[in-house]
């Protein structure tokens, strides 16, 4: 059975699954010592193992924690200052704006 046949069987006709799997393989995000994912859940799991994505998730979490803890509206400058209080967790303004736009 060829690789294309295996991919067709794994995808069960789901083109989104094929696209995501090809993206992972093309970007070399997928560890070579692990079997191919069989579901979209497994594909997204491997995507979230990426360190860059993990860092963005940490920043999003910190932003949401500050917003939820605030008892009043908070502007971007104050939010950015609150995030950078911790010396171990410093982020640049451009990254902050990028992550803030996702939220």
C-alpha positions as CSV (number, residue, x, y, z in Angstrom):
1,X,0.0,0.0,0.0
2,X,1.4,3.4,-1.0
3,X,1.8,6.4,1.3
4,X,-1.0,8.2,-0.6
5,X,-3.3,5.2,0.0
6,X,-2.5,5.2,3.7
7,X,-3.2,9.0,3.8
8,X,-6.5,8.5,2.1
9,X,-7.5,5.8,4.6
10,X,-6.4,7.9,7.6
11,X,-8.2,11.0,6.4
12,X,-11.5,9.2,5.7
13,X,-12.1,11.9,3.0
14,X,-11.5,14.8,5.4
15,X,-9.5,17.4,3.3
16,X,-8.8,19.5,6.3
17,X,-7.1,16.6,8.0
18,X,-4.9,16.0,4.9
19,X,-4.0,19.7,4.8
20,X,-3.1,19.9,8.5
21,X,-1.0,16.7,8.3
22,X,0.8,17.9,5.2
23,X,1.5,21.2,6.9
24,X,3.0,19.5,10.0
25,X,5.2,17.2,7.8
26,X,6.3,20.1,5.6
27,X,7.2,22.4,8.5
28,X,9.1,19.5,10.2
29,X,7.1,19.9,13.3
30,X,6.3,16.3,13.6
31,X,8.7,14.1,15.5
32,X,10.1,11.3,13.2
33,X,10.0,8.6,15.8
34,X,6.3,8.8,16.4
35,X,3.5,7.3,14.2
36,X,1.4,9.5,12.1
37,X,-1.6,11.0,13.9
38,X,-4.9,9.3,13.2
39,X,-7.3,12.1,14.3
40,X,-7.5,15.9,14.2
41,X,-7.1,15.9,17.9
42,X,-3.7,14.2,17.6
43,X,-2.7,16.7,14.9
44,X,-3.5,19.7,17.0
45,X,-1.8,18.0,20.0
46,X,1.5,17.8,18.0
47,X,1.0,21.4,16.8
48,X,0.7,22.6,20.4
49,X,4.0,20.9,21.3
50,X,5.7,23.6,19.4
51,X,7.7,25.9,21.8
52,X,6.7,29.1,20.0
53,X,3.0,28.3,20.3
54,X,3.4,27.3,24.0
55,X,5.0,30.7,24.6
56,X,2.0,32.5,23.0
57,X,-0.4,30.4,25.1
58,X,1.5,31.4,28.2
59,X,1.2,35.1,27.3
60,X,-2.5,34.8,26.5
61,X,-3.1,33.1,29.8
62,X,-1.2,35.8,31.7
63,X,-3.3,38.5,29.9
64,X,-6.5,36.8,30.7
65,X,-5.6,36.3,34.3
66,X,-4.8,40.0,34.7
67,X,-8.1,41.0,32.9
68,X,-10.1,38.6,35.1
69,X,-8.5,39.8,38.3
70,X,-9.0,43.5,37.4
71,X,-12.1,45.0,39.0
72,X,-12.3,47.8,36.4
73,X,-11.5,48.3,32.7
74,X,-7.8,48.2,32.0
75,X,-6.0,49.9,29.1
76,X,-3.2,48.3,27.0
77,X,-0.4,50.3,28.6
78,X,-1.4,49.2,32.2
79,X,-1.9,45.7,31.0
80,X,1.5,45.6,29.4
81,X,3.2,47.0,32.5
82,X,1.4,44.4,34.7
83,X,2.7,41.6,32.4
84,X,6.3,42.9,32.6
85,X,6.4,43.2,36.4
86,X,7.8,39.7,36.7
87,X,11.4,39.7,35.5
88,X,11.2,36.1,34.4
89,X,8.3,36.9,32.1
90,X,9.3,39.8,30.0
91,X,7.7,40.3,26.5
92,X,8.2,42.9,23.8
93,X,5.5,45.4,22.9
94,X,5.1,44.1,19.4
95,X,4.6,40.5,20.6
96,X,2.1,41.8,23.2
97,X,0.0,43.6,20.6
98,X,0.1,40.5,18.3
99,X,-1.1,38.2,21.1
100,X,-3.6,40.7,22.3
101,X,-5.2,40.8,18.8
102,X,-5.7,37.1,19.0
103,X,-7.7,37.4,22.3
